[in-house]
């Protein structure tokens, strides 16, 4: 739906651009040495605008000078050319986005593992700052935490998942500055940037070659 909406916006912009070109074509030429008849230009602009309306309504263009018809037809072809290019571009984007769904899913699974790892490190840090008897109580309670979840353990031990994630990263292009990766670091409680980079493209941080 996002790409359909984007295409509708492109159509609207191209339509406005076509009307703007018609409007500009019948403006007084300030560089001309001849006297410009502003009233006549305004009338011709109105005629050309009406013809453009008829063009987009698939109505025949008649009862007008050839120069107006040629101008309107040229703008109509330019509009169709721009819309065709926008459609092709958005279609390729849609296909590319669909192909990356599986990659997004794999990296999201690794993000869960990294959250669990960070939670465990934080837990260990707190235990090191408590008395032994309190640390023992915290240790027993920690057995049921996110870190020891069976699903997380399975993801952590999956060589295939980690290998696939490395392949995803290798075929990616990181933008200059890695702003998205750095921003994501701040969002996940100071998680090391080297741990966050594989998942940063979930926020639009990378593009594919």
C-alpha positions in Angstrom: 0.0 0.0 0.0 2.9 2.3 0.7 4.2 2.0 -2.8 0.7 2.5 -4.3 0.3 5.7 -2.3 3.7 6.8 -3.4 2.7 6.3 -7.0 -0.5 8.3 -6.6 1.6 11.1 -5.2 4.0 10.9 -8.1 1.0 11.1 -10.5 -0.3 14.1 -8.7 3.1 15.8 -8.8 3.6 15.1 -12.5 0.1 16.4 -13.2 0.8 19.7 -11.4 4.1 19.9 -13.2 2.4 19.6 -16.6 0.0 22.4 -15.8 2.9 24.5 -14.5 4.7 24.0 -17.8 1.7 25.2 -19.7 1.4 28.2 -17.5 5.0 29.1 -17.9 4.9 28.6 -21.7 2.5 31.5 -22.0 4.2 34.0 -19.8 5.6 37.2 -21.2 9.1 36.8 -22.5 11.1 39.5 -20.6 14.1 39.0 -22.8 12.2 39.7 -26.0 12.6 43.1 -27.7 9.1 43.0 -29.0 6.1 44.3 -27.0 4.3 41.5 -25.2 0.5 41.4 -25.4 -0.3 40.2 -21.9 -4.0 39.9 -22.5 -3.5 37.7 -25.5 -1.0 35.5 -23.6 -3.5 35.1 -20.8 -6.2 34.1 -23.3 -3.9 31.6 -24.9 -2.9 30.2 -21.5 -6.5 29.7 -20.7 -7.1 27.9 -24.0 -4.1 25.6 -23.5 -5.1 24.8 -20.0 -8.5 23.8 -21.2 -7.0 21.6 -23.9 -4.8 20.0 -21.3 -7.9 19.2 -19.3 -9.5 17.6 -22.3 -6.3 15.6 -22.9 -6.3 14.1 -19.5 -10.0 13.3 -19.8 -9.3 11.5 -23.1 -11.4 14.0 -25.0 -10.5 15.0 -28.6 -8.5 18.2 -29.1 -10.2 20.4 -31.6 -11.3 23.9 -32.4 -7.8 25.2 -31.4 -4.6 26.4 -33.1 -2.1 23.7 -33.9 0.5 25.3 -31.8 -1.6 24.9 -28.7 -2.5 21.3 -29.5 1.1 20.4 -30.2 2.2 22.0 -26.9 -0.5 20.2 -24.9 0.3 16.9 -26.6 4.0 17.3 -25.8 3.2 18.0 -22.1 0.8 15.0 -22.1 3.6 12.7 -23.4 6.0 14.1 -20.9 3.5 13.4 -18.1 3.1 9.8 -19.3 6.9 9.4 -19.5 7.4 10.6 -16.0 4.6 8.4 -14.6 6.0 5.4 -16.5 9.5 6.0 -15.0 8.0 6.4 -11.5 5.9 3.3 -11.9 9.0 1.2 -12.9 11.1 2.6 -10.1 8.4 1.9 -7.4 7.8 -1.5 -8.8 11.5 -2.4 -8.5 11.4 -1.0 -5.0 8.4 -3.1 -4.1 10.0 -6.2 -5.4 13.3 -5.5 -3.6 11.4 -4.8 -0.4 9.5 -8.1 -0.7 12.7 -10.0 -1.3 14.2 -8.5 1.9 11.4 -9.7 4.1 13.2 -12.9 4.9 16.4 -11.1 5.7 14.6 -8.7 8.0 13.1 -11.6 9.8 16.5 -13.3 10.3 18.1 -10.1 11.6 15.2 -9.5 13.9 15.8 -12.9 15.5 19.4 -12.0 16.1 18.2 -8.7 17.7 16.3 -10.8 20.2 19.4 -12.7 21.0 21.4 -9.5 21.5 18.7 -8.1 23.8 19.0 -11.3 25.9 22.8 -11.1 26.0 22.6 -7.5 27.1 20.1 -8.4 29.8 22.3 -11.2 31.0 25.4 -8.9 31.2 23.4 -6.3 33.1 22.2 -9.1 35.5 25.8 -10.3 36.1 26.9 -6.7 36.7 24.3 -6.2 39.4 25.2 -9.6 41.0 28.8 -8.6 41.3 27.8 -5.5 43.3 25.6 -7.3 45.8 26.4 -9.4 48.9 26.9 -13.1 48.4 23.6 -14.1 50.0 21.7 -11.6 47.9 23.6 -12.7 44.8 22.6 -16.3 45.4 18.9 -15.3 45.5 19.3 -13.2 42.3 21.1 -16.2 40.6 18.2 -18.6 41.3 15.7 -16.0 40.0 17.8 -15.4 36.9 17.3 -19.0 35.8 13.9 -18.1 34.4 14.9 -14.9 32.7 15.0 -14.0 29.0 18.6 -15.2 28.6 17.8 -18.8 29.4 14.6 -19.0 27.3 14.8 -22.1 25.1 13.9 -20.3 22.0 16.7 -17.7 22.6 19.2 -20.5 23.3 18.2 -22.2 20.0 18.7 -19.0 18.1 22.0 -18.3 19.8 23.3 -21.8 18.9 22.1 -21.7 15.3 25.1 -21.6 13.1 22.9 -21.4 10.0 21.2 -18.2 11.3 24.5 -16.5 12.1 26.0 -17.5 8.7 22.9 -16.1 6.9 23.2 -12.9 8.9 26.8 -12.5 7.8 25.9 -13.0 4.2 23.2 -10.4 4.5 25.7 -7.9 5.9 28.2 -8.6 3.3 25.8 -7.9 0.4 24.7 -4.6 2.1 25.9 -1.1 1.5 26.3 1.0 4.6 25.7 4.7 4.2 28.3 7.2 5.1 28.5 7.8 8.8 26.3 4.9 9.8 23.9 7.3 11.4 21.2 4.7 11.7 23.4 2.2 13.3 24.7 4.7 15.8 21.1 5.9 16.6 20.1 2.3 17.2 22.9 1.9 19.6 21.4 4.5 21.8 18.0 2.9 21.6 19.1 -0.5 22.9 20.7 0.5 26.2 24.2 1.2 24.9 24.5 -2.1 23.1 27.9 -2.3 21.4 27.7 -0.9 17.8 29.3 -4.1 16.4 26.4 -6.0 17.8 23.8 -3.6 16.5 25.0 -3.2 12.9 23.5 -6.5 11.6 20.1 -5.3 12.6 20.4 -1.6 11.8 18.8 -1.9 8.3 15.5 -2.6 10.1 15.4 1.1 10.6 16.4 1.8 6.9 20.1 2.0 7.7 21.4 0.0 4.7 20.7 -0.6 1.1 21.4 -3.6 -1.1 23.7 -3.6 -4.0 
